[in-house]
Amino acid sequence: MSERVPFSAFDDLARMASAGSPGLAGATLKVQSELFAMRGEMSAAEREQFTALFLTLLPLADEATTREVAARLAAHPRTPPLLIEALFTRGTGIAEIIVERTASLSEEMTERAIGDPDPRLATRLAGRADLSAAAQFALLGRPEKTVALALSQNSAVRLDPDVAEALIGRARLDAEIGRALVRRGDIEPPSLAPIYQLAPEALRARIREEMAWAVTGRRTTATIEPAEHDRLMEASLSGLDALLEGAESLLDRGPAFTAAALADPTRELAALALVSLGIAAEDATRMLLRTGDDVARSSRQLHAVVAMMRATTRGAADLILEAMWPRLTQPRRAAMHVPVMAPGGTPSRAPAGSRRPAESQAIDKLRKRS
């Protein structure tokens, strides 16, 4: 077995590099760092020798060499914390490597990454698998999209519910963040109602299903008058835009609703609007067919929309729309909805344990908004 080269053997090279040979400094730093990474257990004396030599050579190495050394040592389990700290101070590019790769980031480095004017460090921090809830909250204070997107895409951590809610708020104006959030799997479906249109089909179905529980005991908007129903039926002959404009005036959701519904290729938003107005699925289907829209020419798409309308309660549709586009004014209210009585005179409800606490909290928040 060959004898291990002691780190002290590099002392003369370190002195020469310090005397004015930066190329030699970089080469020596790479070699001794590689030796350190390849070795197994080391004595305290060896670690001290390596640390002293490293700190002598690091200020003399160029950025390319420092990047290479940082990438090699950042994730190494035995790299002394003092050296990680030293590398972190060598500029944003090097600090990025440390934040991304080191196994354990100190509290001080975490705080510096969060507050650094350059968003690259905060973006790297947002992608760490050991990101604490406190760090998640702190990162919400960063205005840069890259930070919010990295946090939304970080599936290695469970988002704090309040952090998720704040990100969903940003996602209403940024579809890329929204698409990352609906792919996560750790956010309760009711919480994702504000970005319903960005969710895949299976998740949209879960949102509608779980929203149905949220309307128990909730007042719903009054059913539209027969004359209003007839005007919508007549408007449908002029196209989808005319139908949606008529629905908008009754829904009081504002022009943003109409624009989003027209841009929605699934036509689910238009269908939800009709359901929320208390229009029967059969009549809503007739209205969509009369528009001459693409959905009317695709039997497969029409079947999916009709099935969705039949399976969605009016209250659930109303609550989803409220989450996406809150009413501009107070709605007309119908009488309090009383749940169907189960045998024995007890109102029917979800089986015990069928609703998770987080799920209930998400629904309660949506109830308060509406």
C-alpha positions as CSV (number, residue, x, y, z in Angstrom):
1,M,0.0,0.0,0.0
2,S,1.4,3.4,-1.0
3,E,2.1,5.9,1.8
4,R,-0.3,8.9,2.1
5,V,1.2,12.2,1.1
6,P,0.9,14.6,4.0
7,F,-0.6,18.0,3.3
8,S,2.5,19.6,4.9
9,A,4.4,18.4,1.8
10,F,2.6,21.3,-0.1
11,D,3.9,24.0,2.3
12,D,6.8,25.0,0.0
13,L,4.5,25.2,-3.0
14,A,2.2,27.4,-1.0
15,R,5.0,29.7,-0.1
16,M,6.1,30.0,-3.7
17,A,2.6,30.7,-4.8
18,S,2.2,33.4,-2.2
19,A,5.4,35.0,-3.5
20,G,3.9,35.7,-6.9
21,S,2.9,32.5,-8.8
22,P,-1.0,32.5,-9.0
23,G,-1.0,29.7,-11.5
24,L,0.9,27.6,-9.1
25,A,-1.5,28.5,-6.4
26,G,-4.5,27.3,-8.4
27,A,-2.8,24.1,-9.4
28,T,-1.7,23.4,-5.8
29,L,-5.2,24.2,-4.5
30,K,-6.8,21.7,-6.9
31,V,-4.4,18.9,-6.2
32,Q,-4.6,19.2,-2.4
33,S,-8.4,19.5,-2.5
34,E,-8.7,16.4,-4.7
35,L,-6.4,14.5,-2.2
36,F,-8.6,15.7,0.7
37,A,-11.8,14.5,-1.1
38,M,-10.3,11.1,-1.9
39,R,-9.1,10.3,1.5
40,G,-11.1,8.5,4.1
41,E,-10.7,9.2,7.8
42,M,-8.2,11.9,8.7
43,S,-6.6,12.8,11.9
44,A,-7.2,16.2,13.5
45,A,-3.6,17.2,12.6
46,E,-4.2,16.4,9.0
47,R,-7.4,18.4,8.9
48,E,-5.6,21.4,10.5
49,Q,-2.8,21.1,7.9
50,F,-5.3,21.0,5.0
51,T,-7.3,23.9,6.4
52,A,-4.3,26.1,6.9
53,L,-3.0,25.3,3.4
54,F,-6.4,25.9,1.8
55,L,-6.9,29.3,3.4
56,T,-3.5,30.3,2.3
57,L,-4.0,29.4,-1.4
58,L,-7.7,30.3,-1.8
59,P,-7.2,34.1,-2.1
60,L,-4.6,33.5,-4.9
61,A,-6.7,31.2,-7.1
62,D,-8.6,32.4,-10.1
63,E,-12.4,32.2,-10.3
64,A,-12.5,29.1,-12.6
65,T,-10.2,27.2,-10.2
66,T,-12.2,28.3,-7.2
67,R,-15.5,27.2,-8.9
68,E,-14.0,23.7,-9.5
69,V,-12.7,23.4,-6.0
70,A,-16.1,24.6,-4.5
71,A,-18.0,22.0,-6.6
72,R,-15.6,19.3,-5.4
73,L,-15.7,20.2,-1.7
74,A,-19.2,21.7,-1.1
75,A,-21.0,18.3,-0.9
76,H,-18.1,16.5,0.8
77,P,-19.2,15.4,4.3
78,R,-15.9,16.1,5.9
79,T,-15.1,19.5,4.5
80,P,-14.5,21.8,7.5
81,P,-17.2,24.4,8.0
82,L,-14.6,27.1,8.0
83,L,-13.6,26.3,4.4
84,I,-17.3,26.3,3.3
85,E,-17.6,29.8,4.9
86,A,-14.4,31.0,3.1
87,L,-15.7,29.7,-0.3
88,F,-19.0,31.4,0.3
89,T,-17.3,34.8,0.5
90,R,-15.5,34.4,-2.8
91,G,-18.3,36.0,-4.9
92,T,-21.8,35.3,-6.0
93,G,-20.9,32.6,-8.5
94,I,-19.0,30.6,-5.9
95,A,-21.6,31.2,-3.2
96,E,-24.3,29.8,-5.6
97,I,-22.4,26.5,-5.7
98,I,-22.1,26.4,-1.9
99,V,-25.8,27.2,-1.4
100,E,-26.9,24.6,-3.9
101,R,-24.6,21.7,-2.9
102,T,-23.4,21.9,0.6
103,A,-25.1,19.4,2.9
104,S,-25.7,21.8,5.8
105,L,-26.0,25.5,5.2
106,S,-25.3,27.6,8.3
107,E,-27.9,30.0,9.6
108,E,-25.7,33.0,8.8
109,M,-25.2,31.9,5.2
110,T,-29.0,31.2,4.9
111,E,-29.7,34.8,6.0
112,R,-27.1,36.3,3.7
113,A,-28.5,34.3,0.7
114,I,-32.0,35.6,1.5
115,G,-30.9,39.2,1.8
116,D,-28.3,39.3,-1.0
117,P,-29.2,42.0,-3.6
118,D,-28.4,39.4,-6.3
119,P,-31.4,37.1,-6.6
120,R,-29.3,34.1,-7.7
121,L,-28.5,33.1,-4.1
122,A,-32.1,33.3,-2.9
123,T,-33.1,31.3,-6.0
124,R,-30.6,28.5,-5.2
125,L,-31.7,28.6,-1.6
126,A,-35.4,28.2,-2.6
127,G,-34.5,24.9,-4.3
128,R,-32.8,23.3,-1.2
129,A,-34.4,20.1,0.2
130,D,-33.8,21.2,3.8
131,L,-35.6,24.5,3.4
132,S,-37.3,25.4,6.7
133,A,-40.7,27.0,7.0
134,A,-39.0,30.1,8.4
135,A,-36.8,30.4,5.3
136,Q,-39.9,29.8,3.1
137,F,-41.6,32.8,4.7
138,A,-38.5,34.9,4.4
139,L,-38.1,34.1,0.7
140,L,-41.7,35.3,0.1
141,G,-40.3,38.8,0.7
142,R,-38.2,38.6,-2.5
143,P,-40.0,40.2,-5.5
144,E,-38.1,38.2,-8.1
145,K,-40.1,35.6,-10.1
146,T,-37.1,33.3,-10.2
147,V,-37.3,32.9,-6.4
148,A,-41.0,32.3,-6.3
149,L,-40.7,29.8,-9.2
150,A,-37.9,27.9,-7.6
151,L,-39.9,27.6,-4.3
152,S,-43.0,26.5,-6.3
153,Q,-40.9,23.8,-8.1
154,N,-39.1,22.5,-5.0
155,S,-41.0,19.2,-4.5
156,A,-38.4,18.0,-2.0
157,V,-40.0,20.2,0.8
158,R,-43.5,20.5,2.0
159,L,-44.7,24.0,1.6
160,D,-46.2,25.7,4.6
161,P,-49.9,26.2,3.9
162,D,-49.6,30.0,4.3
163,V,-46.6,30.1,2.0
164,A,-48.5,28.0,-0.6
165,E,-51.5,30.4,-0.3
166,A,-49.2,33.4,-1.0
167,L,-47.6,31.6,-4.0
168,I,-51.1,30.8,-5.3
169,G,-51.9,34.5,-5.1
170,R,-48.8,35.2,-7.3
171,A,-49.8,32.4,-9.6
172,R,-53.0,34.2,-10.5
173,L,-50.9,36.6,-12.5
174,D,-48.2,34.2,-13.5
175,A,-49.2,30.9,-15.2
176,E,-45.7,29.4,-15.0
177,I,-45.7,29.6,-11.2
178,G,-49.3,28.2,-11.2
179,R,-48.3,25.2,-13.3
180,A,-45.5,24.4,-10.9
181,L,-47.9,24.5,-7.9
182,V,-50.6,22.3,-9.4
183,R,-47.9,19.6,-10.1
184,R,-46.7,19.5,-6.5
185,G,-49.2,17.2,-4.8
186,D,-48.8,18.6,-1.3
187,I,-51.4,21.4,-1.6
188,E,-55.0,20.6,-0.8
189,P,-57.2,20.8,-3.9
190,P,-59.6,23.4,-2.4
191,S,-56.6,25.8,-2.0
192,L,-55.9,25.5,-5.7
193,A,-59.3,26.8,-6.7
194,P,-57.9,30.3,-7.6
195,I,-55.8,28.7,-10.3
196,Y,-58.3,26.0,-11.3
197,Q,-57.8,26.6,-15.0
198,L,-54.1,25.6,-14.7
199,A,-54.8,22.3,-13.1
200,P,-54.8,19.0,-15.0
201,E,-58.1,17.3,-15.6
202,A,-57.9,14.9,-12.7
203,L,-57.1,17.7,-10.2
204,R,-59.9,19.9,-11.5
205,A,-62.3,17.0,-10.8
206,R,-61.0,16.7,-7.3
207,I,-61.4,20.5,-6.7
208,R,-65.0,20.3,-7.9
209,E,-65.7,17.3,-5.8
210,E,-64.2,18.6,-2.6
211,M,-65.8,22.0,-3.1
212,A,-69.2,20.3,-3.0
213,W,-68.6,19.7,0.8
214,A,-67.8,23.4,1.3
215,V,-71.3,24.6,0.3
216,T,-73.1,22.7,3.1
217,G,-75.0,25.3,5.0
218,R,-73.7,28.1,2.8
219,R,-76.1,30.7,1.2
220,T,-75.9,30.6,-2.6
221,T,-76.7,33.3,-5.1
222,A,-80.3,33.5,-6.2
223,T,-81.4,31.6,-9.3
224,I,-81.7,33.8,-12.4
225,E,-85.1,34.9,-13.5
226,P,-86.8,33.1,-16.4
227,A,-86.4,36.3,-18.5
228,E,-82.6,36.3,-17.9
229,H,-82.4,32.6,-18.8
230,D,-84.2,33.4,-22.1
231,R,-81.8,36.3,-22.8
232,L,-78.8,34.0,-22.3
233,M,-80.4,31.4,-24.6
234,E,-80.9,34.1,-27.3
235,A,-77.4,35.5,-26.8
236,S,-75.9,32.1,-27.4
237,L,-77.0,32.3,-31.1
238,S,-74.5,35.2,-31.5
239,G,-71.5,33.2,-30.3
240,L,-69.6,32.3,-27.2
241,D,-68.4,35.8,-26.5
242,A,-72.0,37.1,-26.5
243,L,-73.1,34.3,-24.2
244,L,-70.2,35.0,-21.8
245,E,-70.8,38.7,-21.8
246,G,-74.4,38.0,-20.8
247,A,-73.3,35.6,-18.1
248,E,-70.8,38.1,-16.8
249,S,-73.4,40.7,-16.2
250,L,-75.3,38.2,-14.0
251,L,-72.2,36.8,-12.3
252,D,-70.7,40.2,-11.5
253,R,-67.2,38.7,-12.0
254,G,-65.8,41.5,-14.2
255,P,-64.3,41.4,-17.7
256,A,-61.3,39.3,-16.5
257,F,-63.7,36.3,-16.2
258,T,-64.9,36.7,-19.8
259,A,-61.4,37.0,-21.2
260,A,-60.2,33.9,-19.3
261,A,-63.3,31.9,-20.3
262,L,-62.8,32.7,-23.9
263,A,-59.2,31.7,-23.7
264,D,-59.9,28.4,-22.0
265,P,-59.7,25.7,-24.6
266,T,-61.6,23.2,-22.4
267,R,-64.6,25.5,-22.1
268,E,-65.0,24.4,-18.5
269,L,-65.0,27.9,-17.2
270,A,-67.9,28.8,-19.4
271,A,-69.7,25.7,-18.3
272,L,-69.0,26.4,-14.6
273,A,-70.4,29.9,-15.1
274,L,-73.7,28.5,-16.5
275,V,-73.9,25.9,-13.7
276,S,-73.3,28.6,-11.0
277,L,-76.2,30.6,-12.4
278,G,-78.5,27.6,-11.7
279,I,-79.0,26.7,-15.3
280,A,-79.8,23.0,-15.8
281,A,-77.1,20.9,-17.6
282,E,-79.4,20.2,-20.5
283,D,-80.2,23.9,-21.1
284,A,-76.5,24.8,-20.6
285,T,-75.6,22.2,-23.2
286,R,-78.1,23.8,-25.6
287,M,-76.6,27.2,-25.1
288,L,-73.1,25.9,-25.8
289,L,-74.2,24.1,-28.9
290,R,-76.0,27.2,-30.2
291,T,-72.8,29.2,-30.0
292,G,-71.2,27.2,-32.8
293,D,-68.0,27.2,-30.8
294,D,-65.3,24.5,-31.2
295,V,-66.8,22.6,-28.3
296,A,-70.0,22.2,-30.2
297,R,-68.1,20.6,-33.1
298,S,-66.2,18.1,-31.0
299,S,-68.3,15.3,-29.7
300,R,-65.6,14.2,-27.3
301,Q,-65.0,17.6,-25.8
302,L,-68.8,18.3,-25.6
303,H,-69.3,15.0,-23.8
304,A,-66.6,15.9,-21.3
305,V,-68.1,19.3,-20.6
306,V,-71.6,17.9,-20.2
307,A,-70.4,15.2,-17.8
308,M,-68.6,17.9,-15.8
309,M,-71.7,20.0,-15.6
310,R,-73.9,17.1,-14.5
311,A,-71.4,16.1,-11.8
312,T,-70.8,19.6,-10.4
313,T,-73.1,21.1,-7.9
314,R,-74.1,24.7,-8.3
315,G,-72.6,25.7,-5.0
316,A,-69.2,24.1,-5.9
317,A,-69.2,26.0,-9.3
318,D,-70.0,29.2,-7.5
319,L,-67.3,28.8,-5.0
320,I,-64.7,28.0,-7.6
321,L,-65.6,31.1,-9.6
322,E,-65.5,33.2,-6.4
323,A,-62.0,31.9,-5.7
324,M,-60.9,32.9,-9.2
325,W,-62.8,36.2,-9.6
326,P,-64.4,37.6,-6.5
327,R,-67.7,39.5,-7.1
328,L,-67.5,43.2,-7.7
329,T,-70.6,43.8,-5.5
330,Q,-72.6,41.9,-3.0
331,P,-74.5,39.0,-4.6
332,R,-78.2,38.4,-4.4
333,R,-78.7,35.7,-1.8
334,A,-81.1,32.7,-1.9
335,A,-82.4,31.0,1.2
336,M,-80.0,29.0,3.4
337,H,-79.3,25.6,1.9
338,V,-80.4,22.9,4.3
339,P,-78.6,19.5,3.9
340,V,-80.7,16.5,3.0
341,M,-81.6,14.7,6.2
342,A,-80.1,11.4,6.8
343,P,-82.1,8.6,8.4
344,G,-82.6,9.4,12.1
345,G,-83.0,13.2,11.5
346,T,-79.3,14.0,11.4
347,P,-78.0,16.2,8.5
348,S,-76.0,14.1,6.1
349,R,-72.3,14.9,6.0
350,A,-69.0,13.5,4.9
351,P,-68.1,10.3,6.7
352,A,-65.9,10.9,9.8
353,G,-62.3,11.1,8.9
354,S,-63.0,11.6,5.2
355,R,-61.9,15.3,5.3
356,R,-58.3,16.0,6.4
357,P,-57.7,19.0,8.7
358,A,-55.7,20.9,6.1
359,E,-58.5,20.3,3.6
360,S,-61.0,21.7,6.0
361,Q,-58.9,24.7,6.7
362,A,-58.5,25.4,2.9
363,I,-62.3,25.2,2.5
364,D,-62.9,27.5,5.5
365,K,-60.7,30.2,4.0
366,L,-62.6,30.0,0.7
367,R,-65.9,30.3,2.6
368,K,-64.7,33.4,4.4
369,R,-63.7,35.0,1.1
370,S,-67.1,34.5,-0.4
